[in-house]
Amino acid sequence: MKKSYILALLCIIGLCLTQVDSFAQYKKGDVILNPGLGLGYWYGSGGYADFAAGLGINAEFSCILDDIAIGPYLAFTRRSYNSGAYSDDYTFIDFGARGTYHFATLLKVKNEKFDPYAGVFLGFVATSHDYDGPGYDTYDNRLQGGLYAGARWFFSDKFGAFGEVGVGGMYPVFIGLTFKLK
């Protein structure tokens, strides 16, 4: 698992060092919407990831500084396991706020289509659990925080794709589309 995070980080750094024409443009006043698919899910008191796929969406409002954005997130994840002897189904609904720092200016990225970023989030997880088997296994509703790093590539002024890796929060991998609304 650690190897995949190191590889993803090295890829992001490599892309950041790519230079083309003009500085990346993420500026105060921008509004970005990111719907996507989460792969894996961090849960449990042990902080481990298990396979589950989920849907999520977040928004970024650059209202503080040119390179800093804040915004809400919402995600829905369902994890099911059935061994024949028992079944175990979880539903997680995550919501909260994210803070993102865009590194393009700091790293002097000259390709305006490329936007590397990292951030933190804090939110709440509402958990529903259906369990039919021996013993009892549950995860309570709780506050949850985490870190993430990612990058997006714009195909046009208003449309692109993104990828993120994260720890301590919802998804180890989150990929999707980016829409620049303003």
N, C-alpha and C positions, 0 to 999 in steps of 0.2 A: 504494500500500500504506500509506504514512504517513497519508493522508487517512482511511482506514478506522479506524486506531488513534485518531486525534484525535477522530473522530466518536463512536466507542465510549466514549472517556474523557469526552467532553462529555455523553453520554447518562447515564453512571453518575453524574457530578457532579449533573446535573439531577435525577435520581431521588433522590439523597442529600438534596437540599434540600427534597423533598416532605415536608410535615408532616401528621400525622393525629392520633392519640390518645395513645399511650404509647410510651415508649422501646423501641427494638429490643432483643430479649432473646437474647443469645448469652452464655452464662455458663459458668463453670468446671464441669466434669462432663458437658457436652454431648458426644454422639457423633453425628457426621453422616457419611452415606455418599453419595457422588456418582458414579453411573455416567453415562457420557455418550458422545457422538460427537465426535471431533476432526476438524476440517476444515483441510486443509493439513498440512504437516509441515516443521519446521525441520531441515535436515540439511546435511551437507557442511562442508568447511573454510571455504567462503565465507560460511556462515551464512545461506543463502537458503532461502526457503520454496517448496515445489512442491506441486501438487495431489495429495493423497492423503487418503483417509478412514481413520479408525482408531477403535478402541474403547478406552475408558479407564475407570478407576475410581480414586477416591481416598477416603480417610477422614480425618476430623478429630477429634482428641481434645483437648478443651479442658481441659488438665491443668496449665497453667502459670499463667495469669491469665484473668480473664473474657473479655478480648478477643483472646487469643492462643491459637492451636491448632497442633498438630503432627500429622503422620500420614503413612502410606505412600501411594504411588501405583503403579499398574501400567497399562501401555498396550500395545496391539498395533496396528501399522500396516503395511499392505502397499501398495507402490507398484509399478505395472506399466506398462511402455511397450513397444509393439510397432509398429515402422515397416514391417514386411514384410521388410526387409533384415536386421534384427536385433531381438532382444528383450532387455529389461532389467528384472529383477524384484528388488525389495528387500523384505525383511521386517525391521521394527524392533520389538524388545521393550524397552520402557523400564520401569525400576522404580527406586524411591528414596524420598526423604522430602521432605515439604513443610512449610513454616512459614507460617502465615497470620495476618494481623492484621485484625480486624473493626472497621471504622470507625464503626459506628452510634453508639456512645456519644460518641466524639470529635466527630463531626459533628452530634450531637444530633438524629439521625433519630427522629422520633416515630411512625413507622409500624412496629409490631412485626413485620409480615410481610416487611419489606424488610431485607436484610442485605448491605451493601457490604463488600468485602474486597480485600486485595492480599497478595502474598507472594512467596516465593522457593522454589526447589526445587533439589535436588542429587541426582543418581542416576547410573545406568549404562544404556548402550544396547548391547544385543546385536544385531548386524546380520548378516543372512544375505543373500547376493547371488548371483543367477543371471544370467549375462550371456552372450549369444550374439551377438557382433558384433566389429567391428574395434576395436583398442585395448583398454584395460583401465580400468575405472572402478569403484572400490570405496570404501566407507566402513567403517573399522575399528570394532571394539567400542571404546567410550570412555566416560569420565566426561562428564556433561553437566549444566549448570545453566541456570537461567532465571528470569525474572520473569513474574508474571501479575497481572491485576486482574480482578475480577468482581463479580457481585452475584447474590443469589438472592432469590426471592420465594416465600414460604410460602402455600400455598392452605389449609392447615390446620396444626394444631400439629405434625404429623409428616411432612407431604408438601409438596414444592415443586419449583421448577425453577430452574436456574442458567445463567449464561452467563459465559464468561471470554475475555479476549484475552491473548496472551502473546508474549514475545520470547525468543530464545536457547534455547528448549527444544523441547518436543514440538510443540504445535499453536498456530498463530496464533489459531484460534477453537476453543473447546471448549464444547459445550452439552449439557444433560442434565437429569436428575431429581435431587432431593435427598430423602433420607430421614433424619429425625431419629430415631435409635434410643433415645436416652436424654436 
